[in-house]
Every structure is written in C-alpha cells, then in structure tokens.
Amino acid sequence: MSQDIKLENLWAKGSDTIYSGVNNYFRINGDVNTIKRIDANAGVQRQHDTLLVLPSQGKVNITISTASGKSAYTFNAVDMPLPSVNFICIDQKKIAPTVKIKTDSSIDLYSHYAIVQYTIVIDGKERTGQFDYVTSEVLSAIDKLPPGKHFQVKRLLLYNKETDNYIESAPQQAFELNYIKKGTGNFTNTCIADYICPVVSTIK
C-alpha cells in the first residue's frame, strides 16, 4: 500500500521545515521496492531508503507513487539558521564551576540537537573539545588572552538522537574576555564564563 510509505524528516522528527540551498535528507520508511516514481518541485535523488532533496525557498511538494497509489507531502523550505552560542556556568557553588558551551535553544532547529564536538580558535591555535564541556586547557588559553584580543567559535558538530542525524556548522562567532563586565543572573567571581562577552566587530 502506498500509505505504508512515509518520509521522516531527519532535521527534526515530525517537522515540516527544510532548508534551501543545502542537502535535506529524508528517511523513507516502508517497502521502498514498491516505489515506482517520485515527483517534486525541487531537485530530488533517491538513495535506496533515503531521499535527498535540494530545494529553493518556498513550498516543496513531494509525491511518491507506488503500484497501489500515491502519497503526497508538503514541506516549507527556508534559510538555514546559523547557531548562536554562549558560555554558561553550572554548579555555581563549586570553587571552579564547570563551563559549558550552549546553543540558543530559541532557534527551533537547534533545540533538537546537542553539541558533541566543538572547535575554538584562541590566539591563532585551534582547540577541539568533546561534547559541550569547555576543557580546562581551553579555559586557561582564554584566560591568558590579552585585553582586546578575540577568540572564535569556529565549528560545531551537533547531534539529534531522535533522528540519528548530525549537523556540522560554522557559527563564526567571536568573543572576548572582559573582567570589568560582570555577568547577569547568578554572578560569581569564580566563573570565567561570566566574563566571556560576544563582540560585534571583525574577528581578530
């Protein structure tokens, strides 16, 4: 039955949003051998049980035909947002609180993903960490930056465990360490993250 063929959006489970100008992968659930034809108003390529869709902006209509009928799907293609990141402290009562790098969860796409790897450029040197914990080596390198010197979040690898999908993104955000500016909320002198401030100027 054609009704047994389903498309699973790998960006986020159940989402009708896809992204223009990039590869969008859909998992084809059901008996792929029954598929006779796939029509769409965007570039599509079937790769066994995966459908690759490369759309421009706007509504994307996909129809999958089998011997017993057709299944139609509609998605909305928009510009893919870059993640916005910041640094936060957890467990403020410790002498040396743990620092994490976090994405802005108000951006719906990234609310489904966790950071599994990051690369930060500090004084021209790349440093890579696993998951969202900022290593003591990275914190030490940030702490030694001279006033006015910026560091850059160069790359993030994010993972959605619901769909088993990865995103590799380059936020290209720059930050500086400013011990004069105090953070908001649960401020503590022992947490370096309270003094890490985003900068708007060109990355140095």
C-alpha positions as CSV (number, residue, x, y, z in Angstrom):
1,M,0.0,0.0,0.0
2,S,1.3,3.5,-0.8
3,Q,0.1,4.6,2.6
4,D,2.9,2.5,4.1
5,I,5.5,4.7,2.6
6,K,6.4,7.6,4.9
7,L,9.1,10.3,4.8
8,E,10.9,11.0,8.0
9,N,12.5,14.5,8.2
10,L,15.9,13.9,9.6
11,W,16.4,17.5,10.7
12,A,13.8,17.1,13.4
13,K,11.2,14.4,13.9
14,G,7.8,15.4,12.6
15,S,8.9,18.8,11.3
16,D,7.6,20.2,8.0
17,T,10.6,22.6,7.8
18,I,13.5,22.0,5.5
19,Y,16.3,24.3,4.3
20,S,17.1,25.9,1.0
21,G,20.5,25.6,-0.7
22,V,21.6,22.6,1.4
23,N,21.1,18.8,1.2
24,N,18.0,17.7,3.0
25,Y,17.8,14.0,3.8
26,F,14.6,12.1,4.4
27,R,14.4,8.5,5.6
28,I,11.9,6.5,3.5
29,N,10.0,4.2,5.9
30,G,8.2,1.3,4.3
31,D,8.7,-1.0,1.4
32,V,11.0,1.0,-0.9
33,N,10.7,-1.7,-3.6
34,T,7.1,-0.7,-4.2
35,I,8.1,2.9,-5.2
36,K,7.5,3.5,-9.0
37,R,8.1,7.2,-9.2
38,I,9.0,10.3,-7.1
39,D,7.8,13.7,-8.3
40,A,8.8,17.0,-6.7
41,N,9.1,20.7,-7.5
42,A,12.7,20.6,-6.2
43,G,15.7,18.5,-7.0
44,V,15.4,15.0,-5.6
45,Q,17.5,11.9,-5.7
46,R,16.6,8.6,-4.2
47,Q,19.5,6.7,-2.4
48,H,17.8,3.3,-1.6
49,D,15.9,4.1,1.6
50,T,16.9,7.8,1.7
51,L,15.6,10.7,-0.3
52,L,17.9,13.7,-0.9
53,V,16.0,16.9,-1.6
54,L,17.7,20.2,-2.7
55,P,15.1,23.0,-2.8
56,S,15.0,26.7,-3.2
57,Q,12.8,28.7,-0.8
58,G,9.1,28.2,-0.6
59,K,6.7,25.2,-0.5
60,V,8.2,21.9,-1.6
61,N,5.7,19.3,-2.7
62,I,6.8,15.6,-3.0
63,T,4.6,12.8,-4.4
64,I,5.6,9.2,-4.1
65,S,3.9,6.8,-6.4
66,T,3.6,3.1,-5.9
67,A,1.6,0.4,-7.8
68,S,-1.3,1.0,-5.4
69,G,-1.5,4.8,-5.3
70,K,0.2,8.0,-4.3
71,S,1.4,9.6,-1.1
72,A,1.9,13.4,-1.0
73,Y,4.0,15.5,1.3
74,T,4.5,19.3,1.7
75,F,7.4,21.0,3.3
76,N,8.4,24.6,3.8
77,A,11.9,25.5,2.7
78,V,13.6,28.4,4.5
79,D,17.1,29.7,5.0
80,M,19.0,27.5,7.4
81,P,19.8,29.5,10.6
82,L,23.3,29.6,12.0
83,P,23.5,28.5,15.6
84,S,24.1,31.3,18.2
85,V,26.3,30.1,21.1
86,N,27.2,31.4,24.5
87,F,29.2,30.2,27.5
88,I,27.4,29.3,30.8
89,C,28.4,28.1,34.3
90,I,26.8,25.2,36.0
91,D,27.0,24.3,39.7
92,Q,27.9,27.9,40.8
93,K,28.8,26.7,44.4
94,K,32.0,25.0,43.3
95,I,35.3,26.8,43.7
96,A,35.9,26.2,39.9
97,P,32.4,25.9,38.3
98,T,32.0,23.8,35.2
99,V,31.7,25.8,32.0
100,K,29.6,24.7,29.0
101,I,29.1,26.0,25.5
102,K,25.5,26.2,24.6
103,T,23.4,26.9,21.6
104,D,20.4,29.2,21.6
105,S,17.5,26.8,22.0
106,S,15.0,29.5,20.9
107,I,16.1,28.6,17.4
108,D,13.8,25.6,16.8
109,L,16.2,23.6,14.7
110,Y,18.9,23.6,17.3
111,S,16.6,22.9,20.2
112,H,16.6,19.3,18.9
113,Y,20.4,19.0,18.9
114,A,23.2,18.6,21.4
115,I,26.8,19.7,20.9
116,V,29.0,16.6,20.5
117,Q,32.2,18.4,19.4
118,Y,33.4,22.0,19.1
119,T,36.5,23.8,17.8
120,I,37.6,27.1,19.2
121,V,40.4,29.3,17.8
122,I,42.4,31.1,20.5
123,D,45.4,33.2,19.6
124,G,45.6,31.5,16.2
125,K,45.6,28.0,17.6
126,E,42.6,25.6,17.1
127,R,41.5,23.6,20.2
128,T,38.9,20.9,19.9
129,G,36.7,19.6,22.7
130,Q,34.2,16.8,23.0
131,F,30.5,17.3,23.9
132,D,29.6,20.7,25.4
133,Y,32.1,20.9,28.3
134,V,34.8,23.5,27.9
135,T,38.1,21.9,28.8
136,S,40.5,23.4,31.4
137,E,43.0,23.8,28.6
138,V,40.6,25.9,26.6
139,L,39.7,28.0,29.7
140,S,43.3,28.5,30.5
141,A,44.1,29.7,27.0
142,I,41.1,32.1,27.1
143,D,42.2,33.4,30.5
144,K,45.6,34.3,29.1
145,L,44.3,36.4,26.2
146,P,45.5,40.0,26.3
147,P,42.8,42.8,26.6
148,G,41.1,43.4,23.3
149,K,42.1,40.1,21.7
150,H,39.2,38.0,20.4
151,F,38.7,34.2,20.2
152,Q,36.4,32.5,17.8
153,V,34.0,29.6,17.9
154,K,34.9,28.1,14.5
155,R,33.0,24.9,14.3
156,L,30.2,22.9,16.0
157,L,29.2,19.3,15.5
158,L,25.6,18.7,16.7
159,Y,23.6,15.5,17.1
160,N,19.9,14.7,17.2
161,K,19.5,11.4,18.9
162,E,15.8,11.2,17.9
163,T,16.6,11.0,14.2
164,D,20.3,9.9,14.4
165,N,21.3,13.0,12.4
166,Y,24.3,15.2,12.6
167,I,24.8,18.9,11.7
168,E,28.2,20.4,11.2
169,S,28.0,24.2,11.4
170,A,30.4,27.2,11.5
171,P,28.8,29.9,13.6
172,Q,31.9,32.1,13.2
173,Q,31.2,33.9,16.5
174,A,33.8,36.0,18.2
175,F,34.2,36.6,21.9
176,E,36.4,38.5,24.2
177,L,37.3,38.1,27.9
178,N,36.5,41.2,29.9
179,Y,36.9,41.0,33.7
180,I,35.4,44.5,34.1
181,K,32.0,43.5,32.7
182,K,30.0,41.4,35.2
183,G,27.6,38.8,34.0
184,T,23.9,38.7,34.8
185,G,21.9,36.3,36.9
186,N,23.8,34.2,39.4
187,F,27.1,36.1,39.2
188,T,30.2,34.7,40.8
189,N,33.8,35.8,40.8
190,T,35.0,32.2,40.3
191,C,33.3,31.6,37.0
192,I,35.2,32.7,33.9
193,A,32.1,32.3,31.7
194,D,30.6,35.4,33.4
195,Y,33.3,37.5,31.8
196,I,33.1,36.0,28.3
197,C,31.4,38.6,26.1
198,P,30.4,38.3,22.4
199,V,31.9,41.0,20.2
200,V,30.3,42.6,17.1
201,S,33.5,43.8,15.5
202,T,35.5,41.9,12.9
203,I,37.2,38.7,14.3
204,K,40.9,39.3,15.0
